[in-house]
Amino acid sequence: MSYYRYHALICCNQRANGESCCNDHGASELLDYAKAKVKAAGVAGPGQVRVNKSGCLGRCDQGPVMVIYPEATWYTFVD
């Protein structure tokens, strides 16, 4: 069994030279929001949920993006 039941990875990559990236679309704010919500819900910690920032997840034009493991479910914002 995994140390966490769910692991949410949010891309907070910042690219140079004006290239499209998740952080340009509010990924760092999303990370802070998700961490606060998980903690407030009382589901943070071992055996429960972990929210982490990640480097590039390879979907820069769809940013910000988040993937939840172990299901490998991807999320992005439409608007």
N, C-alpha and C positions, 0 to 999 in steps of 0.2 A: 504494500500500500504506500502511496505517496505521502510525503510529510504534510502536504496541504491537500485538501479535498479538491479545491479549485485554485488555479493559478491564473490570474489575469495579467497579461503583458500588454502594456500600452506603449506604442512607439512614440518616443520624444526626440527623435533624431532631428538635428538641425544641419541642413546642407548649406554650403557656401555658394557664392556666385548667383544667388537668386533662384536656384533650382527648387522645384516643388518639394515640400517635405511636410511631415505631420506636425511638427512643432509650429510651423507657420499658420496652422489651422486650429490652434488652441489645445494641442495635445498636453502641454504641461498643466494647463488649467483642468483639463479632463482628469489627469492623474490625481491631482489634489482633491478634486471632487469625489472621485471613485474611492480613494483611500478614506476620506472622511465618512462617506456613506456606509462603507463596509464596517468601519469602526463603530459608528453610531448604531448600526444594526446588531452589534454584538457578535459578529461572525468572523472577526479577524483573528488570525493566529493559527498555531499548529492544529492540524486536523480539520481546519475550516477553510478560510479564504486568504489568499495573499495577492496583493496588487503591487506590481512592479513596473518601473519604466524599462523600456528596452531600447536597443539600438534599432536600426532600420529593419523593418519587417518586409521590405520589398514591394510595398503597395503605396508609394509616396503620393501618387495622383489621386488616391482615394481617402487621404488622411482627414482627420486623425483615425487611425485604426487600432483595434484591440483584438487580441485573440485569447480565448479562455481554454485552458487545458484542464482535464485530460480530453475533453470532447473535441478540441481543435475547432471551436466555433468562432468565426470571425465576425466583427462588428465594425461599422463605420457610420459616420453621420451623413444624412442625405441633405440636410439644410441647416 
